[in-house]
């Protein structure tokens, strides 16, 4: 999750200090990792969740703004940033992509990294209409784009900024069914670790 977040942010989005980043799907494991990584270099982060109970978690982890995502978050975002944001990490995927693209400001970049919405294809997509003029749309897929040098940079970054991986719970191998239930219930709020004792 950290490699995916790091490569999406620093390679695809070219994230730098002072940027304003929207993380669409902020309570996913990649979303939480991206929040930590972005905040470590002084980025303003707007993170989204579909679950009201997870707003406090995102605030505690350092999100500057948390939006409750019920489909169209554009009015909420524009009430904070009337011109939009310059970087977007799209983790929900095709179901929110067009809405997210509309929130990019001039020369902004959107990186689609996740398909949390469960739909791999879009019924209609008109690049000349759906990608705002002067903005950029890219993607990152860790299964295809593995770059060893980025993994090295990730570990250096995590060490330099003392980033700790949030662990939801540690299970033994005998408790794997409980771990799976926790994962399926979407209540982990961190990584689930399995140890073989």
N, C-alpha and C positions, 0 to 999 in steps of 0.2 A: 504494500500500500504506500509506503514512503517513497519507494523508487518511482512508482506511477505518479504520485503527487509531485515529487521533485522534478521529474522530467517534464511533466505537463506545465509546471509553473516556470521553470528556469530555462528550459530548452524551447518548448513550443510557444509559450506566452511571453518569454523574455522579460519576466517580472523583475522590477527594480524598485528600490526604495522610493517611496512617494507615490507609487501606483495606487489605484483604487480597484480592488478585486471583488467581484461577485462570485461566490461559490454556490452554485445551484446544486443542491443535494448535500448540504453541509454536515449532516449527521452521519453520513456514510463513513466507512473507515478511511477512504481516500479523502473525503471532504474534511475530516478531522485532522488528518495528517497535513493537508494543504493549509489549513488554518494555522497550525503551529509553525509551519515553514514560512508562510507569508508574514506572520506577525514578527518572526525572528529578525526580519530585515526592515521593519518599519512600514509595512504596507497597511493601508486602511482596508479592512475586510468586512464585507457584507455577506452574511451566511444565511442560507435558507433551511427551513425544516417544514415538514408537513404535520408535525406533531407538536402541539402546544407544550407538552411536558418536556420537550427537549430544548426549549428556548433558553432556560437557565443554564443548561450544560454548555451551550455555545457561548453564552456570555462569560461563564467562568473560564472557558478556554481562551478567551481574549477577543472574540468577535466584537468589532466596533458597533455593528448593527445586526440585528437578527430579524428576518422577515418570515412571517408565516405564509407558506407557499400553498395556495389553493388554486393554482393554475396561472393566473395573470398577476404577476407581482410588479408589473411596470408602474402602476400608480403609487405603490408603496415606495419603490426605489426612487422614482422621480420626486417624491416629497422630500427626500433626503439629498439626492443628487439630480437636480433638474436637467442637467445635460447628459446624464447617464454615467457609466463607468468606463475606464479604459481597458480593463482586463476582465474576462469572464471564463471561469472554469465550469463547463457544462457537464455535470455528472448524471443528470436525470435522463438526458438524451433526446431522442427525436420528438417526444411528446411535448417538450418545452423549448425546443431549439429555436423556433421562429420567434417566440416571445422573448427569449434571451437575446437573440441577435438585435432586436429593436432597442435594447438598452445600452448598446455600445455607443460611446461618443466618437467624435472624429478620430481616425487613425487607431481606434480600439481593436483589440484582438480577442476572439473567442476560440477557446480550445475545447473540443468535444472529446471527453475521455471516458464517459460512462454511459450505460444504457439502463439505469435503475428503473426507468419507466416501463421497461419490458418490451418495448416496440423497437425492432431493429431497422425497420424501413418506414419511410414516410409516404403517404398517399400522393402528396404533391409538394414539390419544392421548386420554386422559380428563383434561381440565383440572382437574376436581374432585379427581382422584387424583394426577395426575402433577406438578402445580404445588403445592408445599408451601404450606399456608395462611400468609398473611402475607408471602409473597415475591412478587417481580415478574419477569415474563418479557417481554422486548421483543426487537426485532431492528433491524439496520441494514443497508441496501442502498445502496451508494454510487451505483449506477446510477439510483436513484429519488430518493434523499434528498440531492442535492447542495446544499450551503449555502455560498455564496461566503465568508460571514463566518467560517465554520469553517476554510476554507483559509487565510485571512489569519491567523487565530489559530494554526494549525499552524505556519506559517512563522515567526511570532514566537516560538513555543515552542521550535522547533528552534534558532533563533538564540540565544535566551536561555540555553538549557541546552547549547549546543554539541553537538548530536546529529549524529553522522556516519552516513551511510547505508553499511551494509556492502556492499561491491562484491565479488562472488565472482570475476568475471573480465570483462575487456573483450575483445570480439571485433570483428573488422572485418566489414563487410557480406558479404565473400567467405567468411567463416567461419561464416555463419549456420547451416549444417547442424550444425556442432560445438556451437554454442550451444544449438540445439534438443536435441541428444543430452544435453547437460549438464542441461538443464531436465527432460527426461523421466526421467533417471536419479535425480533427487531428491538430487543431491550438491552443489548450488551453495553452500549455506550463505550466501546473500547474493543481491544482485541481479545479474543478467546484463545487461551493457550492450553494445549494438551501436552501433558508430560507422561512419559512411560516410566513408572516407578518400579 
